[in-house]
Amino acid sequence: MTPIRTARDEDAAAIHAIYAPSVSDGVATFETGLPGVEAMRERLRARLEHYPWLVWEEAGEVLAYAYAGRFRERAAYDWIAETSIYVRADAQRRGIARQLYGVLLDVMRLQGITQAVGVITLPGVASVAMHEAMGFTSTGVWRQCGYKLGRWWDVGVWQKELQAAANPPAPVTPFPQLPQATLQELLEDHPNA
């Protein structure tokens, strides 16, 4: 059985616990105030209305999560999505991130999303290495764009083409409208899961 599944409301506390150190002590996110568990549940619900939010679960514990989200608000950006992934500290360096991210990208392809974008606080060595190993390429740096933990941080942007862009493109399929059988098959048969 695959350890990867769609996130559910009851995962909010585990997701919150994984995310908390990045808010309080890290720069993987520029959020500076820790949201509560209920706020995380609301984020999860809102995101799942259109984009995938996946978790990696072992022995009933969520060890990691990954999701896609809107890149920018203008309709012309509908076919590009920003991706994020967080892995619990004690589950890092096991290949979970790469496997979970790979499934996330495959789900995005099913939706008709053509481009994925990873935004990484620099130097972000592990995140840069993972993105580049998965075929993302560096497309630019936003210099000193975030102030957190007493200093300014640069942010790099990595981009991956998921599929060729059609002209004109078909609308992106919202995540809940993907055929469940197809999604389940992808989760169970993913070569890395």
C-alpha positions in Angstrom: 0.0 0.0 0.0 1.3 3.4 -0.9 2.2 5.8 1.9 1.0 8.7 -0.2 -2.6 9.9 0.0 -4.7 13.1 -0.2 -4.7 15.2 2.9 -7.8 15.2 5.1 -9.1 17.5 7.8 -7.8 15.3 10.6 -4.3 15.8 9.3 -4.3 19.5 10.2 -2.6 19.0 13.6 0.2 16.8 12.2 0.7 19.3 9.3 0.8 22.1 11.8 3.4 20.4 13.8 5.6 19.7 10.7 5.2 23.4 9.6 5.8 25.0 13.0 9.6 24.9 13.1 9.8 26.5 9.6 7.8 29.4 11.0 9.5 29.8 14.4 13.1 28.9 13.6 13.6 28.6 9.8 13.2 30.4 6.5 11.6 27.8 4.3 8.6 30.0 4.8 8.5 33.8 5.3 5.4 33.4 7.6 6.5 34.8 11.0 3.4 34.2 13.1 2.5 30.5 13.6 -1.1 29.8 12.5 -3.2 27.6 14.7 -4.4 24.1 13.9 -7.8 25.4 12.8 -6.2 27.9 10.5 -4.1 25.1 8.9 -7.3 23.1 8.5 -8.9 26.0 6.7 -5.9 26.4 4.4 -6.0 22.7 3.6 -9.7 22.9 2.8 -9.3 26.0 0.6 -6.3 24.6 -1.3 -8.1 21.3 -2.0 -10.9 23.1 -3.8 -8.6 23.4 -6.8 -5.1 22.0 -6.1 -3.6 18.8 -4.7 -2.4 18.5 -1.1 -0.8 15.2 -0.5 0.7 13.6 2.7 3.1 10.8 3.3 1.8 8.6 6.1 3.6 5.7 7.9 2.1 3.7 10.8 -0.7 6.2 11.1 1.7 9.2 11.4 2.0 12.0 8.8 5.7 12.5 8.1 5.5 14.9 5.2 3.2 16.9 3.0 3.3 18.6 -0.4 0.9 20.8 -2.2 0.4 23.0 -5.2 -1.2 26.4 -5.2 -2.0 29.4 -7.3 1.1 31.1 -8.7 -0.5 34.5 -9.3 -4.1 35.8 -9.4 -4.4 36.7 -13.1 -6.3 34.2 -15.2 -3.5 34.0 -17.7 -1.5 32.2 -15.0 -4.0 29.3 -14.6 -1.6 26.7 -16.1 1.3 27.4 -13.7 1.3 26.5 -10.0 3.7 27.0 -7.1 4.7 23.9 -5.2 5.7 23.4 -1.5 6.9 20.5 0.5 7.7 20.0 4.2 9.1 16.9 5.8 9.2 16.2 9.5 12.7 16.6 10.9 13.0 12.9 12.0 11.9 11.7 8.5 14.4 13.7 6.4 17.1 12.2 4.3 15.0 9.1 3.5 14.0 10.1 0.0 10.4 10.9 1.1 10.5 14.5 -0.3 11.6 13.4 -3.8 9.0 10.6 -3.9 6.1 12.7 -2.6 7.0 15.6 -4.8 7.1 13.3 -7.8 3.6 12.2 -7.2 2.5 15.8 -6.7 3.9 16.8 -10.1 2.2 13.8 -11.7 -1.2 14.8 -10.2 -0.6 18.4 -11.5 0.0 16.9 -15.0 -3.3 15.1 -14.7 -5.0 18.4 -14.0 -3.5 20.0 -17.1 -1.1 22.2 -15.3 1.9 22.9 -17.6 4.5 24.5 -15.3 5.5 24.0 -11.7 7.4 26.6 -9.8 9.5 26.1 -6.6 10.4 29.2 -4.6 13.4 28.6 -2.4 14.9 30.8 0.3 18.6 30.8 -0.5 21.0 29.2 0.1 18.5 26.3 0.6 21.1 23.7 -0.4 18.9 20.6 0.2 15.9 22.1 -1.5 17.9 23.3 -4.5 19.5 19.9 -4.9 16.1 18.1 -4.8 14.5 20.5 -7.3 17.4 20.2 -9.7 17.5 16.4 -9.4 13.8 16.4 -10.4 14.4 18.5 -13.5 13.7 22.0 -12.3 15.9 24.8 -13.6 16.9 28.0 -11.9 15.0 30.9 -13.5 16.0 33.8 -11.3 16.7 35.3 -7.9 14.7 37.9 -6.0 17.4 39.8 -4.0 16.9 40.6 -0.4 13.2 40.2 -0.7 12.4 38.8 2.7 13.4 39.9 6.2 13.2 37.2 8.9 15.3 36.1 11.9 17.2 39.3 11.9 18.4 39.4 8.4 17.5 39.8 4.7 17.2 36.7 2.5 17.4 36.1 -1.2 14.8 33.9 -2.8 15.5 31.7 -5.9 12.9 30.5 -8.4 13.1 27.1 -10.0 10.7 26.0 -12.8 9.8 22.7 -14.4 7.8 22.1 -17.5 5.3 19.4 -16.7 3.9 19.1 -20.3 3.8 21.0 -23.5 1.4 24.0 -23.5 -1.5 23.6 -26.0 -2.7 26.5 -28.0 -5.4 27.2 -27.0 -5.1 25.4 -23.6 -7.9 23.3 -22.1 -9.1 24.6 -18.7 -7.2 23.1 -15.7 -9.2 20.4 -14.0 -9.8 21.2 -10.3 -8.3 18.5 -8.1 -11.6 17.3 -6.7 -12.9 16.7 -10.3 -10.1 14.3 -11.2 -11.4 10.8 -11.7 -10.8 9.0 -8.4 -9.9 5.7 -10.0 -7.2 7.5 -12.1 -5.9 9.3 -9.0 -5.8 6.1 -6.9 -4.0 4.2 -9.7 -1.4 7.0 -9.9 -0.9 6.9 -6.1 -0.6 3.1 -6.0 1.5 2.7 -9.1 3.9 5.6 -8.9 7.3 4.1 -9.5 8.9 5.8 -6.4 6.1 5.5 -3.9 
